[in-house]
Amino acid sequence: MDFEVSEDRRMLADSLGRYLSDHYGIEHRNAVAYDAPFHDAQKWRDLAELGVLYALAPEDRGGFGGAGFDVVTVFEQLGRALCPEPVLPQLLATRLLMASGADLEPLLSGATRYAVAIGEIDAPYAVEDITTEATDSGGGWRLTGRKSVVYGAEAADRILIAARHAGGIGLFEIAPGNADITAYGMIDGGGAGEMFLDKSEAVLVAGDAGAMLQDALDWGALALAAEAVGAMDAANAMLIDYLKTRKQFGRPIGGFQALQHRAVDLGIEIEQARSITILAASRMGTQAQSRSVSMAKNLIGRAARLVAEESIQMQGGIAMTWEYPASHYAKRLVMIDHQLGDTEFHLERVMADLRPAR
């Protein structure tokens, strides 16, 4: 496997990381992330102008990336800055619209923001458990049901919805005004919404969308894994700096062997998380895609929680304060595990893949 980062990806990482460092510091991030509308319209335009969204699609579809490592490059930088802008829904929408043959330019330019509604209260992760119904009324499609925790729903111009119809699971598109959306802020920052559909008018995008929905979820899980790696890196750097400067008994607490061992253990966990994310990125588009992504999501869910808990414990009371970034990194790291499948869900996927056929 080639671990060298291409020049284009290095330039993207540098420019995105520098922009977020200069314009999306923790104070601005917290002011945006926890209060409606949970995003910054100007910063969204800036990110689009930097080409962040174009990096999510291949050249033959109007982008300049579209590979697993392009997605990792973008989301690792977003994770370092705890950026709450709704980039993840754009990745999911990009994969779905690519599979359906739709024009990606409005999305990639940032002119049209998408949300993707898949999960439900009784079907938070698995596509096959979806119960939202789509009926063909003769004059068009109507959707009835409820979609839960739709990320970016409060800021979306268009919404892609997975729903069940007579032929299986389909993909539909609606305008936000055709659904009753209750928007709210997430505990770790950023916005989401509950969508209530009551014979809502919709346009059919794809009649048989099970495979494309699963593909989009795989890419989303890879993005979350990369985001977690970036956030863990930033949280660990903050911890190391604290251990070097905080003094007890006349010496930096980082000099105590017990804390050194714990810090080394965290470093090992982060490097394992980085390695399995690289592995998953290298297998996107292959038959090993789903299994590799689930392996990464499972390992990273456990590692991220450990980093969150240990960094708070070793930094003490200051790490629990609102002003100190550690608490916000900890919340995001814990909640990443619950997006697009938690550790148990992805462990079951890996086990099912290894189980011999009868």
Beta strands, then each sheet from edge to edge (+ up, - down):
strand 1: 114-117
strand 2: 133-136
strand 3: 141-151
strand 4: 158-165
strand 5: 168-174
strand 6: 180-185
strand 7: 191-206
strand 8: 247-248
strand 9: 251-252
sheet 1: 1+ 4+ 5- 7+ 3- 2+
sheet 2: 1+ 4+ 5- 7+ 6-
sheet 3: 8+ 9-
end
